[in-house]
């Protein structure tokens, strides 16, 4: 038996998954997609990279660390 | 700055890509959200089959959707640059021709999930690509995404 306060993150997540499953896809979209300005990343209308590795390297070199696009190490 | 990505725009992608015969899959967090994963993201990521015919079809479909592609940019998409970031249209879109952690389009296509007509990568593939990319933001999302995968598999068994 669990009492309030005993829930693990997985229990909480499962409750969120159940709640999301009850919503129609159109509603889930409304809650899921947001748009905020991301410095550097949003400052060019088009970018392309020959390889995914080159894209990762560009992100690590040029984007502010707090955006989270850099390597986790 | 592009507007927020909306359901109607996802439908426009689905319909325009179908008209032009583009082979693609939703991947990344936008793919997970289509599968039911409750979280937020900023744009849509599409995994495209890397072939000249598919790239040319994608460029035509993107122009139909209102992306202002120059001929050079359309040529790059046709040739299949591994990663193309589009912010020159009605919404932001990342085109990924070689996602980390996935061996090839055909394998991912065979495992795809259809969500109301949207072709979506299997949650295992979405997780594999995030594990392989291993960015700060991927590590943050992976524990919850793995829990969602387990939930989704049990629900769809």
Backbone of each chain as ProteinMPNN parsed JSONL, in Angstrom:
{"seq_chain_A": "XXXXXXXXXXXXXXXXXXXXXXXXXXXXXXXXXXXXXXXXXXXXXXXXXXXXXXXXXXXXXXXXXXXXXXXXX", "coords_chain_A": {"N_chain_A": [[0.842, -1.187, 0.0], [0.5, 2.22, -0.799], [1.061, 5.368, 0.649], [0.127, 8.844, 0.714], [2.813, 10.764, -0.448], [4.577, 8.726, -0.672], [4.998, 8.183, -3.311], [6.961, 7.345, -6.13], [9.084, 8.963, -8.607], [8.47, 7.547, -10.95], [5.904, 6.574, -10.483], [4.507, 8.985, -10.427], [5.015, 9.872, -13.002], [3.727, 7.875, -14.446], [1.082, 8.391, -13.827], [0.846, 10.814, -15.122], [1.2, 9.952, -17.759], [-1.061, 8.394, -18.093], [-3.026, 10.348, -17.843], [-2.424, 11.923, -20.075], [-2.984, 10.113, -22.092], [-5.697, 10.095, -22.109], [-6.366, 12.389, -23.372], [-7.308, 13.935, -26.466], [-5.338, 13.829, -29.502], [-5.077, 16.336, -30.739], [-5.426, 18.092, -28.603], [-3.282, 17.38, -26.988], [-1.222, 18.323, -28.563], [-1.601, 21.082, -28.346], [-0.8, 21.592, -25.759], [1.818, 20.745, -25.858], [3.598, 21.917, -27.733], [5.661, 24.642, -27.727], [6.952, 27.963, -28.141], [9.874, 29.608, -27.759], [12.379, 32.139, -27.858], [15.537, 31.119, -28.964], [18.763, 31.839, -28.406], [21.23, 32.437, -30.932], [20.706, 29.875, -32.206], [18.192, 30.421, -33.301], [18.753, 32.463, -34.981], [19.285, 32.346, -37.67], [17.822, 31.767, -40.857], [18.138, 29.384, -42.149], [20.055, 26.456, -41.989], [22.551, 24.05, -42.8], [24.128, 20.854, -42.567], [26.785, 18.725, -43.381], [27.179, 16.322, -42.067], [25.725, 14.575, -39.262], [27.373, 14.599, -37.088], [28.89, 16.897, -37.573], [26.935, 18.818, -37.202], [26.391, 18.43, -34.452], [28.854, 19.205, -33.412], [28.95, 21.874, -34.181], [26.829, 22.892, -32.647], [27.858, 22.481, -30.064], [30.015, 24.215, -30.087], [28.962, 26.76, -30.654], [26.487, 27.353, -29.443], [24.819, 28.681, -26.535], [25.616, 27.153, -23.41], [23.535, 26.631, -21.667], [21.333, 26.029, -23.187], [21.432, 23.365, -23.634], [22.282, 21.791, -25.769], [24.805, 20.856, -26.009], [27.435, 18.328, -25.568], [26.909, 15.754, -23.079], [28.96, 15.099, -21.366]], "CA_chain_A": [[0.0, 0.0, 0.0], [1.239, 3.49, -0.755], [0.382, 6.49, 1.272], [0.576, 10.081, 0.077], [4.213, 11.085, -0.166], [5.418, 7.564, -0.975], [5.089, 7.965, -4.751], [8.251, 7.557, -6.777], [8.873, 9.706, -9.856], [7.847, 6.696, -11.965], [4.455, 6.59, -10.209], [3.981, 10.282, -10.864], [5.065, 9.902, -14.472], [2.686, 6.988, -14.963], [-0.188, 9.126, -13.718], [0.851, 11.808, -16.206], [1.006, 9.235, -19.03], [-2.484, 8.013, -18.139], [-3.82, 11.566, -18.097], [-2.192, 12.322, -21.47], [-3.641, 9.141, -22.978], [-7.129, 10.401, -22.158], [-6.589, 13.61, -24.157], [-7.145, 13.748, -27.912], [-4.04, 14.265, -30.025], [-5.107, 17.781, -30.995], [-5.25, 18.77, -27.315], [-1.896, 17.148, -26.561], [-0.392, 19.248, -29.342], [-1.728, 22.447, -27.829], [-0.013, 21.68, -24.525], [3.192, 20.248, -26.001], [4.504, 22.72, -28.554], [5.824, 26.019, -27.258], [8.036, 28.601, -28.898], [10.609, 30.699, -27.118], [13.567, 32.492, -28.629], [16.777, 30.436, -28.579], [19.841, 32.633, -28.991], [22.084, 31.86, -31.968], [19.995, 28.84, -32.963], [17.058, 31.003, -34.032], [19.18, 33.695, -35.659], [19.48, 32.143, -39.118], [16.616, 31.117, -41.392], [18.439, 28.082, -42.756], [21.412, 25.923, -41.799], [22.653, 22.639, -43.177], [25.388, 20.241, -42.148], [27.056, 17.513, -44.168], [27.014, 15.147, -41.205], [25.114, 14.843, -37.964], [28.487, 14.922, -36.183], [29.238, 18.308, -37.785], [25.883, 19.594, -36.534], [26.617, 18.355, -32.996], [30.045, 19.995, -33.1], [28.568, 23.282, -34.304], [26.014, 23.211, -31.459], [28.736, 22.537, -28.886], [30.908, 25.382, -30.196], [28.335, 28.056, -30.869], [25.262, 27.632, -28.683], [24.999, 28.815, -25.081], [25.543, 25.837, -22.765], [22.272, 26.413, -20.955], [20.311, 25.479, -24.088], [21.459, 21.911, -23.473], [22.609, 21.086, -27.013], [26.178, 20.379, -25.953], [27.582, 16.953, -25.068], [26.598, 15.636, -21.65], [30.148, 14.882, -20.526]], "C_chain_A": [[0.877, 1.237, 0.0], [0.399, 4.553, -0.08], [0.886, 7.766, 0.617], [2.002, 10.43, 0.505], [5.154, 9.95, -0.494], [5.676, 7.404, -2.476], [6.517, 8.23, -5.254], [8.019, 8.411, -8.016], [8.165, 8.855, -10.906], [6.334, 6.63, -11.749], [3.831, 7.894, -10.712], [3.951, 10.353, -12.388], [3.942, 9.053, -15.049], [1.313, 7.679, -14.904], [-0.277, 10.188, -14.812], [0.613, 11.149, -17.566], [-0.469, 8.857, -19.19], [-3.343, 9.224, -18.481], [-3.661, 12.0, -19.549], [-2.937, 11.404, -22.427], [-5.142, 9.413, -23.097], [-7.426, 11.632, -23.021], [-6.478, 13.3, -25.653], [-5.816, 14.344, -28.384], [-3.991, 15.775, -30.227], [-4.866, 18.566, -29.696], [-3.817, 18.591, -26.816], [-0.951, 18.084, -27.293], [-0.409, 20.642, -28.734], [-0.872, 22.629, -26.58], [1.478, 21.457, -24.778], [4.126, 21.208, -26.733], [4.492, 24.172, -28.09], [6.877, 26.653, -28.16], [8.619, 29.749, -28.099], [11.866, 30.94, -27.943], [14.793, 31.751, -28.087], [17.936, 31.18, -29.23], [20.723, 31.804, -29.911], [21.284, 30.881, -32.835], [18.897, 29.439, -33.844], [17.463, 32.185, -34.903], [19.483, 33.516, -37.141], [18.269, 31.398, -39.658], [16.862, 29.711, -41.925], [19.87, 27.694, -42.395], [21.416, 24.482, -42.276], [24.048, 22.144, -42.819], [25.57, 18.941, -42.929], [26.819, 16.25, -43.351], [26.335, 15.548, -39.905], [26.204, 15.21, -36.956], [28.895, 16.392, -36.329], [28.205, 19.217, -37.134], [26.09, 19.591, -35.023], [27.796, 19.241, -32.602], [29.729, 21.489, -33.173], [27.763, 23.72, -33.061], [26.918, 23.394, -30.236], [29.597, 23.795, -28.9], [30.171, 26.707, -30.112], [27.126, 28.363, -29.991], [25.567, 27.821, -27.206], [24.773, 27.462, -24.398], [24.169, 25.57, -22.157], [21.151, 25.916, -21.87], [20.306, 23.948, -24.069], [21.817, 21.117, -24.709], [24.031, 20.54, -27.027], [26.26, 18.957, -25.431], [27.418, 16.893, -23.553], [27.836, 15.508, -20.776], [30.638, 16.197, -19.953]], "O_chain_A": [[1.88, 1.298, 0.712], [-0.821, 4.607, -0.236], [1.965, 7.769, 0.024], [2.335, 10.389, 1.689], [6.366, 10.143, -0.588], [6.491, 6.57, -2.872], [7.173, 9.193, -4.858], [6.875, 8.573, -8.442], [7.35, 9.371, -11.671], [5.568, 6.63, -12.713], [2.77, 7.895, -11.337], [2.986, 10.833, -12.982], [3.284, 9.447, -16.012], [0.502, 7.557, -15.822], [-1.351, 10.43, -15.363], [-0.08, 11.702, -18.419], [-1.044, 8.982, -20.271], [-4.263, 9.142, -19.295], [-4.634, 12.398, -20.19], [-3.459, 11.852, -23.449], [-5.778, 9.007, -24.07], [-8.579, 11.894, -23.363], [-5.644, 12.491, -26.058], [-5.253, 15.237, -27.751], [-2.985, 16.416, -29.924], [-4.179, 19.586, -29.703], [-3.211, 19.525, -26.289], [0.011, 18.584, -26.709], [0.626, 21.299, -28.62], [-0.289, 23.693, -26.37], [2.312, 21.925, -24.003], [5.306, 21.306, -26.398], [3.452, 24.832, -28.067], [7.607, 25.952, -28.86], [7.939, 30.732, -27.805], [12.348, 30.046, -28.638], [15.048, 31.763, -26.883], [18.084, 31.162, -30.452], [20.93, 30.612, -29.686], [21.2, 31.046, -34.052], [18.701, 29.019, -34.984], [16.607, 32.839, -35.498], [19.903, 34.469, -37.797], [17.744, 30.501, -38.998], [15.924, 28.941, -42.129], [20.784, 28.513, -42.486], [20.411, 23.779, -42.172], [25.011, 22.91, -42.775], [24.63, 18.168, -43.11], [26.328, 15.244, -43.863], [26.367, 16.711, -39.502], [25.982, 16.038, -36.073], [29.208, 17.054, -35.34], [28.55, 20.26, -36.579], [25.975, 20.635, -34.381], [27.749, 19.94, -31.59], [30.18, 22.271, -32.336], [28.002, 24.792, -32.506], [26.758, 24.346, -29.472], [29.877, 24.373, -27.85], [30.694, 27.674, -29.56], [26.778, 29.53, -29.816], [26.48, 27.186, -26.679], [23.859, 26.721, -24.757], [23.698, 24.433, -22.134], [20.129, 25.432, -21.384], [19.317, 23.314, -24.436], [21.678, 19.894, -24.716], [24.416, 19.835, -27.96], [25.278, 18.428, -24.909], [27.74, 17.842, -22.839], [27.778, 15.776, -19.576], [31.627, 16.221, -19.221]]}, "seq_chain_B": "XXXXXXXXXXXXXXXXXXXXXXXXXXXXXXXXXXXXXXXXXXXXXXXXXXXXXXXXXXXXXXXXXXXXXXXXXXXXXXXXXXXXXXXXXXXXXXXXXXXXXXXXXXXXXXXXXXXXXXXXXXXXXXXXXXXXXXXXXXXXXXXXXXXXXXXXXXXXX", "coords_chain_B": {"N_chain_B": [[10.479, 35.4, -36.137], [9.356, 32.069, -36.042], [6.006, 30.826, -35.686], [4.371, 29.021, -33.004], [4.347, 25.484, -33.296], [1.597, 23.774, -34.578], [-1.25, 21.553, -34.364], [-2.719, 21.59, -36.756], [-0.745, 22.266, -38.543], [0.913, 20.069, -38.459], [-0.807, 18.303, -39.674], [-0.807, 19.479, -42.188], [1.828, 18.996, -43.004], [1.753, 16.183, -43.081], [-0.163, 15.824, -45.12], [0.898, 17.226, -47.339], [3.363, 15.946, -47.663], [2.441, 13.412, -48.231], [1.126, 13.871, -50.666], [3.297, 14.408, -52.305], [4.698, 12.121, -52.094], [6.67, 11.693, -50.131], [8.987, 9.978, -48.114], [9.103, 9.613, -44.733], [9.56, 10.068, -41.19], [8.242, 11.03, -38.057], [10.387, 12.019, -35.476], [12.403, 12.15, -32.452], [11.57, 14.367, -29.715], [9.193, 15.429, -30.626], [8.116, 13.308, -32.03], [7.75, 11.503, -29.933], [5.803, 12.875, -28.513], [3.649, 12.724, -30.269], [3.141, 10.04, -29.936], [2.054, 10.063, -27.452], [3.474, 10.952, -25.311], [3.769, 13.054, -22.576], [4.998, 16.151, -22.643], [7.003, 19.095, -23.292], [8.034, 20.762, -26.301], [9.898, 22.494, -28.895], [9.929, 22.422, -31.648], [9.416, 20.527, -34.69], [10.814, 17.393, -35.563], [11.931, 15.69, -38.337], [12.64, 12.58, -39.743], [14.082, 11.708, -42.65], [14.074, 9.59, -45.5], [17.129, 8.965, -47.096], [17.604, 9.776, -50.173], [18.037, 10.808, -53.579], [15.587, 11.12, -54.971], [13.688, 11.162, -52.927], [14.564, 13.357, -51.445], [14.216, 15.407, -53.322], [11.449, 15.32, -53.609], [10.73, 16.036, -51.023], [11.693, 18.672, -50.905], [9.993, 19.892, -52.754], [7.539, 19.525, -51.473], [7.969, 20.993, -49.137], [8.179, 23.569, -50.158], [5.575, 23.86, -51.058], [4.374, 23.984, -48.585], [5.091, 26.45, -47.748], [7.706, 27.099, -47.134], [10.524, 29.079, -47.682], [12.558, 28.226, -49.791], [15.674, 28.523, -51.341], [17.034, 27.799, -54.613], [19.527, 26.612, -54.264], [19.35, 25.703, -51.625], [17.223, 23.891, -51.829], [18.501, 22.088, -53.462], [20.441, 21.103, -51.719], [18.857, 19.715, -49.901], [17.831, 17.825, -51.606], [20.15, 16.435, -52.235], [20.607, 15.383, -49.789], [21.862, 16.402, -47.302], [23.083, 15.663, -44.059], [21.83, 16.923, -41.916], [19.397, 19.372, -41.692], [18.29, 22.537, -40.916], [15.392, 24.31, -40.664], [14.121, 27.475, -40.627], [12.695, 29.13, -42.1], [10.072, 29.252, -42.772], [6.536, 28.641, -42.185], [6.646, 27.426, -39.707], [9.075, 26.047, -37.419], [11.394, 23.574, -38.442], [13.236, 20.604, -38.286], [15.187, 18.717, -40.428], [16.263, 15.487, -40.587], [18.556, 13.367, -41.858], [20.239, 11.375, -41.149], [19.966, 10.18, -38.368], [21.458, 10.002, -35.106], [22.326, 6.82, -33.744], [20.511, 5.184, -35.114], [20.247, 2.657, -37.462], [19.383, 2.764, -40.126], [17.021, 4.131, -42.53], [15.139, 2.295, -43.547], [14.986, 0.228, -41.651], [13.993, 1.615, -39.441], [11.595, 2.431, -40.545], [10.212, 0.021, -40.843], [9.638, -0.496, -38.222], [7.879, 1.466, -37.542], [5.253, 3.51, -36.079], [1.874, 4.127, -36.586], [0.116, 7.015, -36.093], [-2.861, 8.282, -36.151], [-2.553, 8.632, -38.906], [-0.087, 9.849, -39.003], [3.246, 9.066, -39.565], [5.396, 7.622, -37.284], [8.452, 7.266, -35.493], [9.285, 4.261, -33.776], [9.075, 4.048, -30.204], [11.404, 2.88, -29.097], [13.339, 3.488, -31.027], [13.365, 6.272, -30.92], [14.378, 6.599, -28.371], [16.861, 5.309, -28.662], [18.134, 7.066, -30.442], [18.355, 9.362, -28.93], [19.92, 8.429, -26.822], [22.285, 7.928, -28.206], [22.94, 10.475, -29.184], [23.375, 11.889, -26.828], [23.324, 14.451, -25.507], [23.192, 17.212, -23.178], [20.499, 17.892, -22.835], [19.313, 15.563, -23.722], [20.056, 13.636, -21.839], [18.658, 14.596, -19.691], [16.02, 14.081, -20.354], [15.798, 11.373, -20.812], [15.327, 9.363, -18.634], [12.558, 9.68, -18.017], [11.453, 9.352, -20.509], [12.128, 6.698, -21.047], [10.548, 5.455, -19.114], [8.091, 6.138, -20.162], [8.175, 4.691, -22.544], [8.04, 2.054, -21.554], [5.505, 2.12, -20.397], [3.968, 2.673, -22.685], [4.488, 0.401, -24.279], [3.311, -1.602, -22.69], [0.681, -0.803, -22.773], [0.067, -1.041, -25.442], [0.328, -3.691, -26.009]], "CA_chain_B": [[10.477, 34.114, -35.426], [8.216, 31.258, -36.448], [4.986, 30.608, -34.664], [4.314, 27.708, -32.355], [3.897, 24.386, -34.16], [0.243, 23.402, -34.179], [-1.767, 20.303, -34.924], [-3.109, 21.801, -38.152], [0.476, 22.278, -39.355], [1.323, 18.665, -38.577], [-1.676, 17.739, -40.721], [-0.346, 20.0, -43.486], [3.03, 18.211, -43.345], [1.306, 14.83, -43.449], [-0.876, 15.835, -46.397], [1.812, 17.657, -48.417], [4.351, 14.883, -47.881], [1.734, 12.301, -48.894], [0.895, 14.275, -52.078], [4.561, 14.35, -53.052], [5.285, 10.796, -51.916], [7.887, 11.776, -49.304], [9.112, 8.952, -47.06], [9.601, 10.318, -43.554], [9.034, 9.663, -39.889], [8.467, 11.948, -36.939], [11.389, 11.475, -34.555], [12.707, 13.085, -31.383], [10.51, 14.582, -28.74], [7.914, 15.638, -31.323], [7.593, 11.971, -32.298], [7.268, 10.947, -28.66], [4.552, 13.562, -28.17], [2.605, 12.106, -31.09], [2.822, 8.725, -29.351], [1.34, 10.261, -26.202], [4.391, 11.379, -24.257], [3.417, 14.405, -22.168], [6.149, 17.024, -22.388], [6.983, 20.227, -24.206], [9.158, 20.905, -27.228], [9.77, 23.751, -29.634], [9.767, 22.266, -33.089], [9.224, 19.144, -35.131], [11.976, 16.757, -36.178], [11.529, 14.662, -39.302], [13.674, 11.675, -40.247], [13.754, 11.46, -44.056], [14.887, 8.63, -46.25], [18.158, 9.692, -47.83], [17.736, 9.408, -51.594], [17.771, 12.013, -54.368], [14.157, 11.253, -55.306], [12.942, 11.551, -51.728], [14.962, 14.724, -51.111], [13.562, 16.323, -54.27], [10.023, 15.346, -53.25], [10.618, 16.799, -49.776], [11.868, 20.095, -51.217], [8.748, 20.363, -53.393], [6.494, 19.565, -50.442], [8.268, 22.1, -48.22], [7.796, 24.816, -50.846], [4.099, 23.903, -50.991], [3.99, 24.343, -47.217], [5.413, 27.861, -47.52], [9.115, 27.326, -46.799], [11.152, 29.882, -48.741], [13.829, 27.574, -50.117], [16.354, 28.905, -52.578], [17.36, 26.614, -55.415], [20.682, 25.962, -53.629], [18.875, 24.979, -50.426], [16.459, 22.728, -52.312], [19.507, 21.142, -53.951], [21.058, 20.441, -50.559], [17.884, 18.75, -49.365], [17.772, 16.73, -52.585], [21.369, 15.618, -52.1], [20.554, 14.721, -48.495], [22.739, 16.788, -46.199], [22.597, 14.852, -42.939], [20.99, 17.683, -40.993], [18.971, 20.666, -42.232], [17.463, 23.264, -39.938], [14.58, 25.262, -41.411], [13.387, 28.498, -39.884], [12.298, 30.068, -43.157], [8.716, 28.887, -43.175], [5.471, 28.955, -41.221], [7.02, 26.861, -38.41], [10.451, 25.54, -37.452], [11.446, 22.154, -38.784], [14.558, 20.011, -38.471], [15.199, 17.533, -41.29], [17.38, 14.644, -40.187], [18.699, 12.267, -42.813], [21.066, 10.319, -40.542], [19.929, 10.391, -36.92], [22.345, 9.191, -34.275], [21.797, 5.634, -33.075], [19.572, 4.4, -35.927], [21.096, 2.106, -38.523], [18.953, 3.189, -41.448], [15.605, 4.493, -42.612], [14.273, 1.136, -43.779], [14.773, -0.477, -40.388], [13.092, 2.439, -38.625], [10.282, 2.439, -41.21], [9.539, -1.248, -40.529], [9.196, -0.47, -36.813], [7.134, 2.709, -37.306], [3.92, 3.479, -35.469], [0.968, 5.068, -37.241], [-0.745, 7.732, -35.14], [-3.828, 9.097, -36.904], [-1.995, 8.94, -40.226], [1.272, 10.373, -38.885], [4.228, 8.004, -39.36], [6.228, 8.013, -36.141], [9.444, 6.278, -35.082], [8.994, 3.47, -32.585], [9.726, 4.669, -29.039], [12.779, 2.366, -28.934], [14.23, 4.24, -31.916], [13.492, 7.632, -30.379], [15.29, 6.485, -27.219], [18.22, 5.016, -29.173], [18.752, 8.259, -31.047], [18.716, 10.292, -27.844], [21.071, 7.841, -26.112], [23.491, 8.094, -29.02], [23.277, 11.904, -29.261], [23.94, 12.104, -25.5], [23.488, 15.854, -25.138], [22.678, 17.51, -21.842], [19.036, 17.839, -22.848], [18.893, 14.174, -23.898], [20.19, 12.949, -20.544], [17.589, 15.055, -18.793], [14.703, 13.57, -20.737], [15.783, 9.918, -21.033], [14.655, 8.501, -17.641], [11.1, 9.77, -18.151], [11.116, 8.792, -21.814], [12.166, 5.222, -20.913], [9.348, 5.066, -18.364], [6.968, 6.226, -21.103], [8.277, 3.551, -23.468], [7.526, 0.869, -20.86], [4.061, 2.321, -20.291], [3.391, 2.585, -24.04], [4.554, -1.0, -24.713], [2.319, -2.369, -21.924], [-0.637, -0.361, -23.226], [-0.135, -1.445, -26.834], [0.686, -5.11, -26.155]], "C_chain_B": [[9.206, 33.335, -35.802], [7.226, 31.112, -35.301], [5.134, 29.216, -34.067], [3.787, 26.674, -33.355], [2.549, 23.884, -33.658], [-0.204, 22.128, -34.903], [-2.106, 20.452, -36.41], [-1.876, 21.783, -39.056], [1.043, 20.86, -39.505], [0.478, 17.978, -39.648], [-1.227, 18.212, -42.103], [0.915, 19.259, -43.937], [2.597, 16.842, -43.86], [0.693, 14.844, -44.854], [0.057, 16.221, -47.549], [2.841, 16.566, -48.706], [3.696, 13.674, -48.564], [1.523, 12.628, -50.376], [2.153, 14.098, -52.913], [5.292, 13.016, -52.866], [6.579, 10.807, -51.11], [7.865, 10.664, -48.263], [9.795, 9.599, -45.864], [8.968, 9.725, -42.309], [9.205, 10.828, -38.911], [9.425, 11.259, -35.969], [11.602, 12.497, -33.443], [11.51, 13.279, -30.458], [9.167, 14.823, -29.43], [7.28, 14.289, -31.687], [7.016, 11.348, -31.036], [5.93, 11.576, -28.267], [3.398, 13.0, -29.007], [2.185, 10.754, -30.515], [2.081, 8.847, -28.023], [2.195, 10.746, -25.057], [4.082, 12.823, -23.851], [4.655, 15.221, -21.806], [6.028, 18.204, -23.349], [8.201, 20.174, -25.121], [8.891, 22.13, -28.084], [9.513, 23.56, -31.122], [9.603, 20.788, -33.416], [10.494, 18.651, -35.815], [11.479, 15.648, -37.089], [12.747, 13.897, -39.775], [13.262, 11.312, -41.666], [14.657, 10.39, -44.643], [15.862, 9.411, -47.13], [18.285, 9.122, -49.234], [17.432, 10.67, -52.392], [16.285, 12.21, -54.66], [13.371, 11.721, -54.084], [13.291, 12.987, -51.314], [14.289, 15.736, -52.024], [12.074, 16.446, -53.949], [9.816, 16.177, -51.981], [10.753, 18.296, -50.049], [10.603, 20.661, -51.863], [7.634, 20.504, -52.354], [6.72, 20.744, -49.494], [7.911, 23.442, -48.862], [6.271, 24.954, -50.846], [3.628, 24.378, -49.619], [4.329, 25.798, -46.879], [6.837, 28.119, -47.069], [9.795, 28.009, -47.991], [12.528, 29.311, -49.053], [14.402, 28.162, -51.396], [16.629, 27.628, -53.374], [18.551, 25.864, -54.813], [20.237, 25.125, -52.423], [18.075, 23.743, -50.831], [17.426, 21.652, -52.81], [20.185, 20.401, -52.805], [20.124, 19.396, -49.963], [17.791, 17.543, -50.307], [18.995, 15.819, -52.447], [21.429, 14.92, -50.748], [21.691, 15.085, -47.576], [22.207, 16.072, -44.956], [21.642, 15.603, -42.017], [20.682, 19.049, -41.599], [17.993, 21.297, -41.24], [16.721, 24.365, -40.68], [13.85, 26.201, -40.465], [12.904, 29.56, -40.866], [10.907, 29.737, -43.682], [7.722, 29.203, -42.084], [5.716, 28.378, -39.829], [8.439, 26.323, -38.549], [10.439, 24.033, -37.665], [12.908, 21.728, -38.894], [14.407, 18.769, -39.346], [16.448, 16.733, -40.961], [17.447, 13.466, -41.151], [19.513, 11.112, -42.232], [21.079, 10.508, -39.026], [20.924, 9.491, -36.193], [21.608, 7.941, -33.809], [20.829, 4.783, -33.877], [20.306, 3.951, -37.184], [20.674, 2.561, -39.918], [17.457, 3.444, -41.473], [14.712, 3.265, -42.729], [13.959, 0.396, -42.48], [13.796, 0.306, -39.498], [11.682, 2.439, -39.213], [9.507, 1.165, -40.868], [8.986, -1.256, -39.1], [8.23, 0.688, -36.53], [5.774, 2.453, -36.654], [3.073, 4.501, -36.22], [0.067, 5.697, -36.186], [-1.624, 8.681, -35.947], [-3.255, 9.542, -38.254], [-0.61, 9.544, -40.195], [2.237, 9.196, -38.698], [5.261, 8.435, -38.309], [7.233, 6.905, -35.841], [8.945, 5.525, -33.851], [9.702, 4.114, -31.387], [11.145, 4.153, -28.784], [13.766, 3.134, -29.817], [14.428, 5.676, -31.427], [14.483, 7.618, -29.211], [16.718, 6.218, -27.694], [18.881, 6.272, -29.73], [19.149, 9.262, -29.97], [19.897, 9.751, -27.033], [22.362, 8.098, -26.89], [23.908, 9.564, -29.111], [23.914, 12.362, -27.945], [24.273, 13.57, -25.221], [22.928, 16.057, -23.736], [21.161, 17.337, -21.831], [18.51, 16.421, -23.078], [18.968, 13.426, -22.564], [19.076, 13.343, -19.589], [16.266, 14.353, -19.094], [14.642, 12.039, -20.713], [15.105, 9.092, -19.933], [13.129, 8.507, -17.791], [10.64, 9.167, -19.483], [11.147, 7.258, -21.778], [10.948, 4.727, -20.147], [8.126, 5.125, -19.278], [6.986, 5.056, -22.071], [7.69, 2.294, -22.815], [5.997, 0.94, -20.734], [3.387, 2.088, -21.645], [3.376, 1.138, -24.533], [3.491, -1.825, -23.996], [0.91, -2.041, -22.44], [-0.951, -0.886, -24.63], [0.188, -2.919, -27.079], [-0.44, -5.885, -26.822]], "O_chain_B": [[8.116, 33.904, -35.866], [7.565, 31.254, -34.126], [5.893, 28.373, -34.544], [2.895, 26.962, -34.153], [2.378, 23.605, -32.471], [0.383, 21.705, -35.899], [-1.822, 19.566, -37.216], [-1.95, 21.338, -40.201], [1.584, 20.505, -40.553], [0.984, 17.173, -40.43], [-1.26, 17.45, -43.07], [1.055, 18.932, -45.116], [3.018, 16.401, -44.929], [0.996, 13.98, -45.677], [0.009, 15.609, -48.616], [3.153, 16.297, -49.866], [4.326, 12.998, -49.377], [1.716, 11.771, -51.238], [2.092, 13.692, -54.073], [6.373, 12.812, -53.417], [7.484, 10.017, -51.377], [6.847, 10.437, -47.608], [10.925, 10.075, -45.967], [7.985, 8.987, -42.37], [10.216, 11.53, -38.951], [9.289, 10.07, -35.68], [11.04, 13.591, -33.49], [10.578, 12.475, -30.427], [8.12, 14.466, -28.889], [6.058, 14.144, -31.655], [5.943, 10.746, -31.057], [5.04, 10.898, -27.755], [2.292, 12.823, -28.496], [1.018, 10.372, -30.598], [1.541, 7.862, -27.519], [1.699, 10.933, -23.946], [4.129, 13.722, -24.691], [5.279, 14.991, -20.77], [5.073, 18.297, -24.12], [9.245, 19.624, -24.772], [7.818, 22.73, -28.021], [8.946, 24.434, -31.778], [9.645, 19.925, -32.539], [11.156, 19.389, -36.544], [10.711, 14.78, -36.675], [13.758, 14.485, -40.159], [12.222, 10.686, -41.873], [15.842, 10.301, -44.322], [15.492, 10.37, -47.807], [18.973, 8.126, -49.461], [16.657, 11.514, -51.941], [15.782, 13.331, -54.604], [12.492, 12.575, -54.195], [12.418, 13.741, -50.885], [13.844, 16.792, -51.573], [11.506, 17.537, -54.008], [8.847, 16.93, -51.876], [10.008, 19.099, -49.487], [10.191, 21.779, -51.553], [6.884, 21.48, -52.36], [5.767, 21.415, -49.096], [7.402, 24.341, -48.193], [5.745, 26.05, -50.653], [2.623, 25.079, -49.501], [3.905, 26.314, -45.845], [7.161, 29.235, -46.662], [9.661, 27.581, -49.138], [13.545, 29.857, -48.625], [13.707, 28.286, -52.404], [16.473, 26.518, -52.864], [18.592, 24.634, -54.843], [20.688, 23.996, -52.231], [18.233, 22.675, -50.24], [17.201, 20.459, -52.608], [20.47, 19.208, -52.912], [20.562, 18.315, -49.569], [17.686, 16.399, -49.865], [18.887, 14.595, -52.531], [22.201, 13.979, -50.566], [22.419, 14.209, -47.109], [20.996, 15.896, -44.821], [20.755, 15.004, -41.409], [21.59, 19.791, -41.973], [17.023, 20.679, -40.799], [17.343, 25.255, -41.26], [13.066, 25.774, -39.617], [12.729, 30.726, -40.512], [10.606, 29.915, -44.862], [8.028, 29.952, -41.157], [5.067, 28.792, -38.869], [8.944, 26.162, -39.66], [9.586, 23.318, -37.138], [13.717, 22.413, -39.521], [13.606, 17.883, -39.051], [17.563, 17.247, -41.049], [16.512, 12.67, -41.245], [19.482, 10.0, -42.76], [22.082, 10.944, -38.461], [21.193, 8.366, -36.617], [20.413, 7.99, -33.516], [20.364, 3.757, -33.381], [20.912, 4.762, -37.885], [21.52, 2.725, -40.797], [16.722, 3.036, -40.573], [13.66, 3.192, -42.094], [12.822, -0.009, -42.24], [12.896, -0.27, -38.886], [10.695, 2.446, -38.477], [8.3, 1.211, -40.632], [7.999, -1.931, -38.808], [7.808, 0.866, -35.388], [5.237, 1.345, -36.681], [3.521, 5.622, -36.459], [-0.656, 4.998, -35.475], [-1.18, 9.749, -36.37], [-3.451, 10.679, -38.682], [-0.003, 9.74, -41.248], [2.065, 8.407, -37.768], [5.907, 9.475, -38.44], [6.894, 5.725, -35.927], [8.267, 6.093, -32.995], [10.796, 4.66, -31.531], [11.997, 4.902, -28.306], [14.895, 3.4, -29.405], [15.528, 6.223, -31.512], [15.319, 8.513, -29.082], [17.669, 6.822, -27.196], [20.068, 6.504, -29.502], [20.172, 9.936, -30.093], [20.766, 10.512, -26.608], [23.393, 8.439, -26.312], [25.101, 9.867, -29.116], [24.877, 13.13, -27.95], [25.367, 13.889, -24.756], [22.271, 15.175, -23.183], [20.606, 16.712, -20.927], [17.389, 16.105, -22.679], [18.057, 12.679, -22.208], [18.611, 12.535, -18.785], [15.487, 14.068, -18.184], [13.557, 11.467, -20.605], [14.355, 8.176, -20.268], [12.489, 7.459, -17.703], [9.576, 8.553, -19.567], [10.309, 6.599, -22.393], [10.376, 3.692, -20.491], [7.236, 4.28, -19.191], [5.939, 4.491, -22.387], [6.933, 1.557, -23.448], [5.297, -0.051, -20.939], [2.372, 1.399, -21.738], [2.396, 0.687, -25.125], [2.835, -2.659, -24.619], [0.056, -2.923, -22.526], [-2.11, -1.143, -24.956], [0.309, -3.346, -28.227], [-0.321, -7.093, -27.029]]}, "name": "protein", "num_of_chains": 2, "seq": "XXXXXXXXXXXXXXXXXXXXXXXXXXXXXXXXXXXXXXXXXXXXXXXXXXXXXXXXXXXXXXXXXXXXXXXXXXXXXXXXXXXXXXXXXXXXXXXXXXXXXXXXXXXXXXXXXXXXXXXXXXXXXXXXXXXXXXXXXXXXXXXXXXXXXXXXXXXXXXXXXXXXXXXXXXXXXXXXXXXXXXXXXXXXXXXXXXXXXXXXXXXXXXXXXXXXXXXXXXXXXXXXXXXXXX"}
